[in-house]
């Protein structure tokens, strides 16, 4: 688990917000997994109001990236009222509301302040939102996205994005088949995916991909990466159709809507050309 200087983080936040700082929580792999952390550190920063939060011209989302002791830290700002109201939340956060609320309530580490998690609801999961976030990470492994990022001087780690897509999709499978469970750590999800395979709820291949992603996070590169990426595209669609009892047209329509006007065209083209049944 990543070593994080919590004391320095709290001092930084107190200097920014003083008495408006209510509580701080750690989420994600850095706090909820024993796997080596190779990604950024995400913190939920709960405030009494967000008047003093840094803002962007291009978005109403409230977040900030800082470096502390060489570690990239993301502050994800909000108030309790934001987390209690889906419409309010979607104005300040790029996360899926249902997932974010349950993740904070059941899958976060309390770091400082007044713990408000008991005040949070337990909303039903939005399967569409979690699915699209898995597809979002996968889309960033496409040749077009990789070349575009290179040209902009912001190269993408395609293998990391691939692993993120797999992890998010593993969570979606649990949300579909075990909707009352609140398992957010990768090891716990992995164990439950094993049970899902034994119970015939999901394909063995879904567990195999999750194994690949966990092995990658332990430092071993993906084997036969490009072929597995294409196989995973079809699995993503197949398991979603089977789990939700929908059609390819339904999933394709969701992908075309994406995040606003964001099209997941590579996934659509691959499935249209090669099918998804095997």
Secondary structure as the mmCIF struct_conf table of DSSP 4:
data_model
#
loop_
_struct_conf.conf_type_id
_struct_conf.id
_struct_conf.beg_label_comp_id
_struct_conf.beg_label_asym_id
_struct_conf.beg_label_seq_id
_struct_conf.end_label_comp_id
_struct_conf.end_label_asym_id
_struct_conf.end_label_seq_id
HELX_RH_AL_P HELX_RH_AL_P1 UNK A 6 UNK A 17
HELX_RH_3T_P HELX_RH_3T_P1 UNK A 18 UNK A 20
STRN STRN1 UNK A 21 UNK A 27
BEND BEND1 UNK A 28 UNK A 28
HELX_RH_AL_P HELX_RH_AL_P2 UNK A 29 UNK A 32
BEND BEND2 UNK A 34 UNK A 35
HELX_LH_PP_P HELX_LH_PP_P1 UNK A 36 UNK A 37
BEND BEND3 UNK A 39 UNK A 39
STRN STRN2 UNK A 41 UNK A 47
BEND BEND4 UNK A 48 UNK A 48
TURN_TY1_P TURN_TY1_P1 UNK A 51 UNK A 52
BEND BEND5 UNK A 53 UNK A 53
STRN STRN3 UNK A 56 UNK A 56
TURN_TY1_P TURN_TY1_P2 UNK A 57 UNK A 58
STRN STRN4 UNK A 59 UNK A 59
STRN STRN5 UNK A 63 UNK A 68
TURN_TY1_P TURN_TY1_P3 UNK A 69 UNK A 70
STRN STRN6 UNK A 71 UNK A 79
HELX_RH_AL_P HELX_RH_AL_P3 UNK A 80 UNK A 84
HELX_RH_AL_P HELX_RH_AL_P4 UNK A 86 UNK A 92
BEND BEND6 UNK A 94 UNK A 95
HELX_RH_AL_P HELX_RH_AL_P5 UNK A 97 UNK A 106
BEND BEND7 UNK A 107 UNK A 107
STRN STRN7 UNK A 109 UNK A 113
HELX_RH_3T_P HELX_RH_3T_P2 UNK A 117 UNK A 119
BEND BEND8 UNK A 120 UNK A 120
HELX_LH_PP_P HELX_LH_PP_P2 UNK A 123 UNK A 125
HELX_RH_AL_P HELX_RH_AL_P6 UNK A 127 UNK A 139
TURN_TY1_P TURN_TY1_P4 UNK A 140 UNK A 141
BEND BEND9 UNK A 142 UNK A 142
HELX_RH_AL_P HELX_RH_AL_P7 UNK A 143 UNK A 151
TURN_TY1_P TURN_TY1_P5 UNK A 152 UNK A 153
HELX_RH_AL_P HELX_RH_AL_P8 UNK A 158 UNK A 177
TURN_TY1_P TURN_TY1_P6 UNK A 179 UNK A 180
BEND BEND10 UNK A 185 UNK A 185
HELX_RH_AL_P HELX_RH_AL_P9 UNK A 186 UNK A 198
TURN_TY1_P TURN_TY1_P7 UNK A 199 UNK A 200
BEND BEND11 UNK A 201 UNK A 202
HELX_RH_AL_P HELX_RH_AL_P10 UNK A 204 UNK A 217
TURN_TY1_P TURN_TY1_P8 UNK A 218 UNK A 219
HELX_LH_PP_P HELX_LH_PP_P3 UNK A 220 UNK A 222
TURN_TY1_P TURN_TY1_P9 UNK A 223 UNK A 224
HELX_RH_AL_P HELX_RH_AL_P11 UNK A 225 UNK A 244
TURN_TY1_P TURN_TY1_P10 UNK A 245 UNK A 245
HELX_RH_AL_P HELX_RH_AL_P12 UNK A 248 UNK A 257
BEND BEND12 UNK A 258 UNK A 259
TURN_TY1_P TURN_TY1_P11 UNK A 260 UNK A 261
HELX_RH_AL_P HELX_RH_AL_P13 UNK A 265 UNK A 274
BEND BEND13 UNK A 276 UNK A 276
#
